[in-house]
Amino acid sequence: MSLLQQPLELRSVRLDNRIVAAPTATGTAAPDGTATEAGLAYYGRLAGSGVGLAIIEHHAISREGRARLSQYLLDRDEVVEAHRPVTACFKAAGLPVFVQINHAGSAVRDEELRRSEGVRLLAPSPVSHPSLPGVLPQALTQGEIDALPEAYAAAARRAVEAGYDGVEIHACHGYLLSQFLSPLTNIRTDRYGGDILRRARILFEVFEAVRSVVDSDLPVAVRLGAADTLPGEEPRGLTIEESRRVARELASLGVDLLDISGNLCGYDGPGEAWFAPYCRLIRDVAGSVPVVCTGGIRSADAAEMLLRQGICDLVGIGRPLLEVGKRGQGPEERGQTHTIDKESEGRGQAYTFDKMDLFVKCVGLTPMTHRLDPY
């Protein structure tokens, strides 16, 4: 049997295969942070995609923690009921679904949001974000840092009440927890700055707070930024050696899944499976904790090789599935063949919603041409 087709259990959650729909920001939230008809339609189609696990896009833990105006929220108890139609899509399809929780910190790329009344850009230190040169954030006070674990935990509790099967803490792509990890954006001199374990202290505190409120039979994952530079580049800022120490500590704390991506360098890279070298190094220190490799995995052969070589335990695909979610059909049409127009190549490509055929035929699609939020 193909390793891609092998099941995996994360606490009480069973994955039918090793393919993960990576969290990809769709920009479909209403102004109050709840799902629109467009969002429900997209997630309804994604639920029928045949992947083993869906991790849906980053939800802000507070209105102040949003990256964009169109971002989903888990900031208040009133949104729980509004999330249930989303989780119902996945339950109807029998697909486990995790939700990602996040605080943008100073990585607010939406200019309209940055200019909104009452919005403060918060960060570990008063240092401009690399993607927003010249935009100076405010350093979080000790009291504001102390409040973060509870804010993440409250969002996680709401997620479980809404019916999600697990929670993923977002700690990469230059958002707040990622900013704490990097010495380029964290120059604090208190207990949250300094060496890597001090810079990661807030991540550990957030994880423990979230784990304490999530049911014991449900998984808690961390999406971890492995380094501030891509593999093969001159190291600068957070290094892979440092993130290995973070991964080892998270494993000792009981994390159920480590989902690996870039830190301040973001999620894009050259070639194929560009984060594979980092995934291998982190998997070596993660013990029995499964590791997800995402980024440029465009063929089933490449994905199978990653598993066979012990680089990771699961493979994540993002933007190809976004294309499928926008243009594909629901679970009732699995097995039927459809065509996606590959505009950049001037031809179409056939795909099906059969579990393995979906990946084999869809993962090589040209990514969406419009800009996506980091997932």
C-alpha positions as CSV (number, residue, x, y, z in Angstrom):
1,M,0.0,0.0,0.0
2,S,1.2,3.5,-0.7
3,L,2.3,5.3,2.4
4,L,0.1,8.2,1.4
5,Q,-2.9,5.9,1.8
6,Q,-2.1,4.8,5.3
7,P,-4.3,6.0,8.1
8,L,-2.9,7.8,11.2
9,E,-4.4,8.5,14.6
10,L,-4.0,11.7,16.5
11,R,-5.5,11.0,19.9
12,S,-9.1,10.1,19.1
13,V,-9.0,11.6,15.6
14,R,-8.4,9.1,12.8
15,L,-7.0,10.3,9.4
16,D,-7.8,8.0,6.5
17,N,-4.7,9.1,4.6
18,R,-1.6,11.2,5.0
19,I,-2.7,14.2,2.9
20,V,-3.4,17.4,4.8
21,A,-5.3,20.4,3.4
22,A,-3.1,23.2,4.6
23,P,-4.7,26.3,6.2
24,T,-5.1,28.8,3.4
25,A,-6.7,32.2,3.9
26,T,-9.7,32.6,1.6
27,G,-10.7,36.1,2.5
28,T,-14.4,35.0,2.8
29,A,-15.2,36.2,6.3
30,A,-17.9,38.7,7.0
31,P,-17.0,42.0,8.8
32,D,-18.0,40.4,12.1
33,G,-15.5,37.5,11.5
34,T,-18.1,34.8,10.7
35,A,-18.7,32.7,7.6
36,T,-20.3,34.1,4.5
37,E,-22.2,32.0,1.9
38,A,-19.0,32.1,-0.1
39,G,-17.0,30.7,2.8
40,L,-19.5,28.0,3.5
41,A,-19.6,27.0,-0.2
42,Y,-15.8,26.8,-0.3
43,Y,-15.5,24.7,2.8
44,G,-18.4,22.5,1.7
45,R,-16.4,21.7,-1.4
46,L,-13.2,21.3,0.5
47,A,-14.8,18.8,2.8
48,G,-15.4,16.5,-0.2
49,S,-11.9,16.7,-1.5
50,G,-10.7,13.3,-0.1
51,V,-7.8,14.6,2.0
52,G,-7.1,12.9,5.3
53,L,-7.3,16.1,7.4
54,A,-8.3,19.7,6.8
55,I,-6.7,22.5,8.8
56,I,-8.7,25.6,8.0
57,E,-7.4,29.2,7.8
58,H,-6.1,31.3,10.6
59,H,-8.8,32.7,12.9
60,A,-7.8,35.8,15.0
61,I,-8.1,35.4,18.7
62,S,-9.1,39.0,19.0
63,R,-10.2,41.9,16.8
64,E,-6.9,43.5,17.5
65,G,-5.1,40.4,16.4
66,R,-6.5,40.4,12.8
67,A,-4.2,40.5,9.8
68,R,-7.0,41.5,7.4
69,L,-10.5,42.8,7.6
70,S,-11.8,39.7,5.9
71,Q,-10.3,37.3,8.5
72,Y,-12.4,34.9,10.5
73,L,-12.6,35.4,14.3
74,L,-12.8,33.3,17.4
75,D,-12.7,36.3,19.7
76,R,-16.0,36.0,21.5
77,D,-18.5,33.4,22.6
78,E,-21.2,34.8,20.3
79,V,-19.3,33.5,17.2
80,V,-19.5,29.8,18.3
81,E,-23.0,29.3,16.9
82,A,-21.9,30.9,13.6
83,H,-19.0,28.4,13.3
84,R,-21.2,25.4,13.5
85,P,-22.3,25.4,9.9
86,V,-18.6,25.3,8.9
87,T,-17.9,22.3,11.1
88,A,-21.1,20.7,9.9
89,C,-19.7,20.7,6.3
90,F,-16.8,18.5,7.4
91,K,-18.8,16.3,9.7
92,A,-21.3,15.5,6.9
93,A,-18.3,14.4,4.7
94,G,-16.7,12.4,7.5
95,L,-13.5,14.5,7.3
96,P,-11.6,15.6,10.5
97,V,-11.1,19.4,10.6
98,F,-8.8,21.5,12.8
99,V,-8.9,25.3,13.0
100,Q,-5.9,27.5,13.2
101,I,-5.8,30.3,15.8
102,N,-3.6,33.3,15.5
103,H,-2.6,36.9,16.5
104,A,-1.1,38.9,13.7
105,G,1.1,41.1,15.9
106,S,2.6,43.7,13.7
107,A,2.0,41.7,10.5
108,V,-1.1,43.7,9.5
109,R,-0.7,44.0,5.7
110,D,-4.2,45.3,5.2
111,E,-3.7,49.1,5.0
112,E,-7.3,49.8,5.6
113,L,-7.2,47.8,8.8
114,R,-4.0,49.5,9.9
115,R,-5.7,52.9,9.5
116,S,-8.9,51.9,11.3
117,E,-9.7,53.7,14.4
118,G,-8.5,52.1,17.6
119,V,-6.2,49.6,15.8
120,R,-2.8,49.2,17.4
121,L,0.1,47.3,15.9
122,L,1.6,45.2,18.7
123,A,4.8,43.3,18.6
124,P,7.4,41.9,21.0
125,S,9.6,44.9,20.4
126,P,9.3,48.3,18.6
127,V,10.9,47.0,15.5
128,S,9.4,47.3,12.0
129,H,8.2,44.0,10.5
130,P,10.4,43.0,7.5
131,S,7.3,43.0,5.3
132,L,6.3,46.5,6.5
133,P,9.4,48.6,6.6
134,G,8.9,52.0,8.2
135,V,5.7,50.9,10.1
136,L,6.7,50.9,13.7
137,P,4.7,48.8,16.1
138,Q,4.2,49.2,19.9
139,A,6.0,46.8,22.2
140,L,3.7,44.6,24.2
141,T,3.6,45.4,27.9
142,Q,4.2,42.6,30.5
143,G,0.5,42.7,31.3
144,E,-0.4,42.3,27.6
145,I,1.9,39.3,27.3
146,D,0.4,37.8,30.4
147,A,-3.0,38.0,28.8
148,L,-2.1,36.2,25.6
149,P,-2.2,32.5,26.8
150,E,-5.7,33.0,28.1
151,A,-6.8,34.7,24.9
152,Y,-5.5,31.8,22.8
153,A,-7.1,29.3,25.3
154,A,-10.5,31.1,25.1
155,A,-10.4,30.9,21.2
156,A,-9.5,27.2,21.4
157,R,-12.4,26.6,23.8
158,R,-14.8,28.3,21.4
159,A,-13.4,26.2,18.6
160,V,-14.1,22.9,20.4
161,E,-17.6,24.1,21.3
162,A,-18.2,24.9,17.6
163,G,-17.3,21.3,16.7
164,Y,-13.7,21.4,15.4
165,D,-11.8,18.2,15.9
166,G,-8.6,19.9,16.9
167,V,-6.8,23.2,17.2
168,E,-3.6,24.5,15.6
169,I,-1.5,27.3,17.1
170,H,0.0,29.5,14.4
171,A,3.6,30.3,15.2
172,C,5.2,31.0,11.8
173,H,5.0,33.3,8.7
174,G,5.9,36.4,10.7
175,Y,2.8,36.7,12.9
176,L,3.0,37.4,16.6
177,L,4.3,34.2,18.1
178,S,6.7,34.0,15.1
179,Q,7.9,37.5,15.9
180,F,8.7,36.4,19.4
181,L,10.8,33.5,18.0
182,S,12.9,35.6,15.8
183,P,15.8,37.7,17.2
184,L,15.2,40.1,14.3
185,T,11.8,41.2,15.7
186,N,12.3,40.3,19.4
187,I,15.0,42.3,21.1
188,R,13.4,42.2,24.5
189,T,15.7,42.0,27.6
190,D,13.1,40.5,30.0
191,R,12.2,36.8,30.3
192,Y,10.6,36.8,26.9
193,G,13.8,37.8,25.0
194,G,17.3,36.5,24.8
195,D,18.2,32.9,23.9
196,I,15.8,30.8,21.9
197,L,14.1,29.1,24.8
198,R,13.4,32.5,26.3
199,R,12.1,33.9,23.0
200,A,9.9,30.8,22.7
201,R,8.6,31.1,26.3
202,I,5.3,32.7,25.2
203,L,4.7,29.9,22.7
204,F,5.2,27.3,25.4
205,E,2.8,29.2,27.7
206,V,0.2,29.5,24.9
207,F,0.5,25.8,24.1
208,E,0.0,24.8,27.8
209,A,-3.0,27.1,28.1
210,V,-4.6,25.8,25.0
211,R,-3.9,22.2,25.9
212,S,-5.6,22.7,29.3
213,V,-8.9,23.7,27.8
214,V,-9.1,21.4,24.8
215,D,-10.7,18.0,25.5
216,S,-8.1,15.4,26.3
217,D,-9.1,13.2,23.4
218,L,-8.7,16.0,20.8
219,P,-5.3,17.0,19.4
220,V,-3.5,20.3,19.7
221,A,-1.0,21.1,16.9
222,V,1.6,23.9,16.4
223,R,2.5,25.3,13.0
224,L,6.1,26.1,13.7
225,G,8.4,28.5,11.8
226,A,11.6,26.6,11.2
227,A,13.9,29.5,10.3
228,D,13.9,33.1,9.1
229,T,15.7,32.0,5.9
230,L,15.0,29.3,3.4
231,P,17.1,26.1,3.2
232,G,20.4,26.8,1.4
233,E,20.3,30.5,2.2
234,E,22.8,32.2,4.5
235,P,21.2,31.8,8.0
236,R,20.0,35.1,9.6
237,G,17.7,35.5,12.5
238,L,15.9,32.3,13.7
239,T,17.9,29.3,12.7
240,I,16.9,25.6,12.2
241,E,19.2,24.7,15.1
242,E,17.1,26.9,17.4
243,S,13.8,25.7,16.1
244,R,14.9,22.1,16.7
245,R,15.2,23.1,20.4
246,V,11.7,24.6,20.3
247,A,10.3,21.4,18.7
248,R,12.0,19.2,21.2
249,E,10.4,21.2,24.1
250,L,7.0,21.2,22.4
251,A,7.2,17.4,22.1
252,S,8.0,17.2,25.8
253,L,5.0,19.3,26.6
254,G,2.7,17.0,24.7
255,V,2.1,18.6,21.3
256,D,0.2,16.2,19.0
257,L,1.4,17.5,15.6
258,L,4.2,19.7,14.3
259,D,3.3,21.5,11.1
260,I,6.5,23.0,9.6
261,S,6.9,26.1,7.5
262,G,9.0,29.2,7.3
263,N,9.2,31.9,9.9
264,L,9.9,35.5,8.7
265,C,10.8,34.1,5.3
266,G,7.2,33.2,4.8
267,Y,5.9,30.1,3.0
268,D,7.1,30.4,-0.6
269,G,10.4,29.0,-2.0
270,P,12.1,27.7,-5.1
271,G,11.7,24.3,-6.6
272,E,9.7,21.6,-4.9
273,A,9.2,20.6,-1.3
274,W,11.5,23.5,-0.2
275,F,11.0,22.9,3.5
276,A,11.9,19.2,3.4
277,P,15.4,19.7,4.8
278,Y,13.9,21.5,7.8
279,C,11.2,18.9,8.3
280,R,13.8,16.1,8.4
281,L,15.9,17.9,11.0
282,I,12.8,18.7,13.2
283,R,11.4,15.2,12.8
284,D,14.7,13.8,14.1
285,V,14.2,15.5,17.5
286,A,10.4,15.3,17.7
287,G,10.2,11.8,19.0
288,S,6.9,10.2,18.2
289,V,5.2,13.5,17.3
290,P,4.1,13.4,13.6
291,V,5.5,16.1,11.4
292,V,3.7,17.7,8.4
293,C,5.7,19.0,5.4
294,T,4.0,21.7,3.3
295,G,5.3,23.9,0.5
296,G,5.8,23.1,-3.2
297,I,4.6,19.5,-3.1
298,R,3.2,19.1,-6.5
299,S,3.2,15.4,-7.3
300,A,2.1,12.2,-5.6
301,D,5.5,10.7,-6.3
302,A,7.3,13.5,-4.5
303,A,4.9,13.2,-1.6
304,E,5.4,9.4,-1.4
305,M,9.2,9.9,-1.4
306,L,9.0,12.4,1.5
307,L,7.2,9.8,3.6
308,R,9.4,6.9,2.5
309,Q,12.6,8.8,3.3
310,G,11.4,9.6,6.8
311,I,11.3,13.4,6.1
312,C,7.8,13.7,7.4
313,D,4.7,11.8,8.4
314,L,2.1,13.8,6.5
315,V,2.2,16.1,3.4
316,G,0.3,19.3,3.2
317,I,-1.1,20.9,0.1
318,G,-2.6,24.4,0.1
319,R,-3.1,26.5,-3.0
320,P,-3.9,23.7,-5.4
321,L,-6.7,22.8,-3.1
322,L,-7.8,26.4,-3.0
323,E,-8.3,26.2,-6.7
324,V,-10.2,23.0,-6.3
325,G,-12.3,24.5,-3.6
326,K,-13.2,27.4,-5.8
327,R,-14.0,25.5,-8.9
328,G,-14.6,21.9,-7.8
329,Q,-17.8,20.1,-6.8
330,G,-19.1,18.6,-3.7
331,P,-18.8,15.1,-2.2
332,E,-21.8,13.9,-4.1
333,E,-19.8,14.2,-7.3
334,R,-16.7,12.3,-6.2
335,G,-15.3,10.2,-9.0
336,Q,-16.7,12.5,-11.7
337,T,-14.1,14.2,-13.9
338,H,-13.9,18.0,-14.2
339,T,-11.6,20.4,-15.9
340,I,-9.7,23.3,-14.4
341,D,-8.4,25.9,-16.9
342,K,-4.7,26.4,-16.4
343,E,-4.7,29.9,-17.7
344,S,-0.9,30.4,-17.5
345,E,-0.4,27.4,-19.8
346,G,-3.5,27.9,-22.0
347,R,-4.8,24.4,-21.4
348,G,-7.1,22.5,-19.1
349,Q,-6.2,19.7,-16.7
350,A,-8.6,17.0,-15.7
351,Y,-9.1,15.9,-12.1
352,T,-11.5,13.8,-10.0
353,F,-12.6,13.9,-6.4
354,D,-11.5,10.3,-5.8
355,K,-9.2,10.3,-2.7
356,M,-5.9,9.6,-4.4
357,D,-6.8,10.9,-7.8
358,L,-7.5,14.3,-6.3
359,F,-4.0,14.6,-5.1
360,V,-2.3,13.0,-8.2
361,K,-4.1,15.1,-10.7
362,C,-4.6,18.4,-8.7
363,V,-1.4,18.9,-6.8
364,G,0.4,20.0,-9.9
365,L,-2.0,22.9,-10.7
366,T,-0.7,26.4,-11.2
367,P,-1.2,28.3,-7.9
368,M,-3.8,31.0,-7.7
369,T,-2.7,34.1,-9.5
370,H,-4.2,36.5,-6.9
371,R,-2.3,37.2,-3.7
372,L,-3.1,35.0,-0.7
373,D,-2.7,35.7,2.9
374,P,0.0,33.6,4.5
375,Y,-1.6,30.4,5.8
